[in-house]
Amino acid sequence: MAELGLNEHHQNEVINYMRFARFKRGLCLKTVDSCFQDLKDSRLVEETFTVDEVIDMLDELRTVVHSEVESELINTTYTNVLLLRQLFSQAEKWYLKLQTDVSELENRELLEQVAEFEKSEFTSSNKKPSADLIKPKLAPLNEGGSELLNKTVACLQEENEKLKTRLKTIETQATAALDEKSKLEKSLKDLQMIQGDQKDITELENKVAALKCQFEKTLNDSTANQKFLEENLVTTKHDLLKLQDQLSTAEKELEKKFQQTSAYRNMKEILTKKNEQIKDLRKKLSKYEPED
């Protein structure tokens, strides 16, 4: 028995998988490094930056790195599933039922043992893989491999069509939201012509601009991350409803402010005086009218 409690053949299989995993891990790290290098080459061209520019660059970098790492983690999960599928398929061929203990995957002692094994195999010795460690691929278990592959391709194509339909629905919803935003922009311009408080106008314009940027970013990322687009669309609709409420409140406050202005009060007093004068004139005229 060897260091991991396996026979020589199985330990060699483990070494082959660890070599594959180390290679994929290296590629992932290179991808992350390239994300930072791309940011340096494309954005860090000025000597000074504002806080908003730095925040914008960091947000973009976070999005890219998050996408790369998430993709690699998902791919690693699928790779492990395929590895388990190979083992289970071989076991089922011999009418065996294998069992796994997921709780052992977080056993710190065993994880450290695997880390020491990797260190001894790949870092300390620096030895190249021998011919014994290079194993041939698994042979097909039966003649139905092509049929299974065709079914898998058909299922993937069907799922792809569903995703396309779902994407079109989301794009339609996003377009409707953009139309609603355009209407709000027009209402904002009309309100700006009669509103005297520029501070409120600027705040509303900033909110509309932020919503516009958020919609554009959502549309650009829709094909890459549909789930994010759906969540962002819901949040954007809430923001639009909130903005509509704010516009209605602003119009009411504007009317209230106008009624409280001195010009409005003076005009009201003048009209009252004119009405009194008209009443007096009518009384005087009635004295000179001939009696029937």
Residue pairs with C-beta under 8 A, 6 or more apart in sequence:
1 7
2 8
2 11
3 11
3 113
3 117
3 120
4 11
4 14
4 113
4 114
4 117
6 14
12 132
12 133
12 135
13 135
15 121
15 129
15 133
16 129
16 133
16 134
16 135
17 83
18 118
18 121
18 122
19 122
19 129
21 76
22 118
22 122
24 72
24 75
24 76
24 79
28 68
28 69
28 72
31 68
31 72
32 65
32 68
32 69
35 61
35 64
35 65
35 68
36 61
39 57
39 60
39 61
43 57
49 57
67 224
67 225
84 100
86 138
87 98
88 98
89 141
90 138
90 141
91 97
91 98
93 141
104 110
163 226
166 226
167 222
167 223
167 226
170 222
170 226
170 229
170 230
170 233
171 219
171 222
173 233
174 215
174 218
174 219
174 222
174 229
174 233
177 215
177 233
177 236
177 237
177 240
178 215
180 240
181 208
181 211
181 212
181 215
181 240
184 208
184 240
184 243
184 244
184 247
185 208
187 247
188 201
188 204
188 205
188 208
188 247
191 201
191 204
191 247
191 250
191 251
191 254
192 201
194 254
195 201
195 250
195 254
196 254
196 257
197 254
197 257
200 250
204 243
204 246
204 247
204 250
207 239
207 243
207 246
208 243
211 236
211 239
211 240
211 243
214 232
214 236
215 236
218 228
218 229
218 232
218 233
218 236
219 229
221 228
221 229
222 229
258 264
